[in-house]
């Protein structure tokens, strides 16, 4: 009797890489995302049940869907060649401009920001994806213009940079100062790592700060009240207004002590702390897991930063290095900004904690960024 033929089907490893640094990056990302899902489940359970007819899992399921879609998309783009990002960099910006323009026309407003749009019954925040598009575009610009930094600052500002200015102005038009500040941080960080001279960067940074201050002062928005309270401190009459979130964030952190109240035991999430599952999720982490839990999260963020820096040093091809630098400044920098807001070191800006806070668009954009990094690293490993 003849033995039946055996057919072997090889399924490629979508994240195949010779570098152990990529494995470390994936492990840290999975740890952050998993911890984030746990905290979103805890922090959002009460408000989710109130807002969704008793379905306390609604926000967690929405976040899980974002994780699933973002992970699947990251698996796919991790196999894209490096040239793909160079060829379609303008297309990414055009799509972002179109979506952000639609936000201004027919989008939804919340908390003084017009930053969301409904597409097929799904709420989308295009500005999160614009961050990644700008990282790719600026990385290619840095790669293709290596001698720009040897010229005066005015020489940098050719018509190409309208690709950066246009989406930023549209986001600012929606009142989202927090996102604009993060984008500014990304741009400055990428230029610093690319070796731009200090004097023009200081000039650009100070100019950006002055423009933001002028905008906050002139534009009718709650952001102005939050900036002024941050500078002058909370007064008793501000407790039920602009200081409510800040003060209750302090109370949440303080009540956690050294080891916290225990997972799921937060008191602040019972409608006392606004946006406990998103902008202020770090306060819930401190309340439930205490100082130990907060330090644990900070150590994970530091590990992510160290891994991305090591990837930049291991793969110094200019485009790869610039893209990794942008993702580093975005995810790690925004994490530190979010934590600084909760601690009162910065005014309330409305930026989430990357990979941890609730927000489908944010988590998908973060995971896509990791996929882009792996795409660049894998290409350089193969072709140098």
Buried (B, 14 or more C-beta within 10 A) or exposed (E): EEEEEEEEEEEEEBBEBEBEBBEBBBEBBEBBBEBBBBBBBBBBBBBBBEEBEEEBBBBBEBBBBBBEBBBEBBBEBBBBBBEBBBEBBEEBBBBBBEBBBBBBEEBEEEBBBBBBBEEEEEBBBBBBBBBBBBBBBBBBBBBEBEEBBEEEBEEBEEEEEEBBEBBBEBBBBBBBBBBBBBBBBBBBBBBBBBEBEEEBBEEBBEEBEEEBEEBBEEBEBBBBBBBBBBEEEBEEEBEEBBBBBBBBBBBBBEBBEEEBBEEEEBEBBEEBBBBBBBBBBBBBBBBBBBBEBBEEBBEBBEBBBBBBBBBBEBBEBBBBBBBBBBBBBBBBBBBBBBBBBBBBEBBBBBBBBBBBBBBBBBBBBBBBBBBBBBBBBBBBBEEE
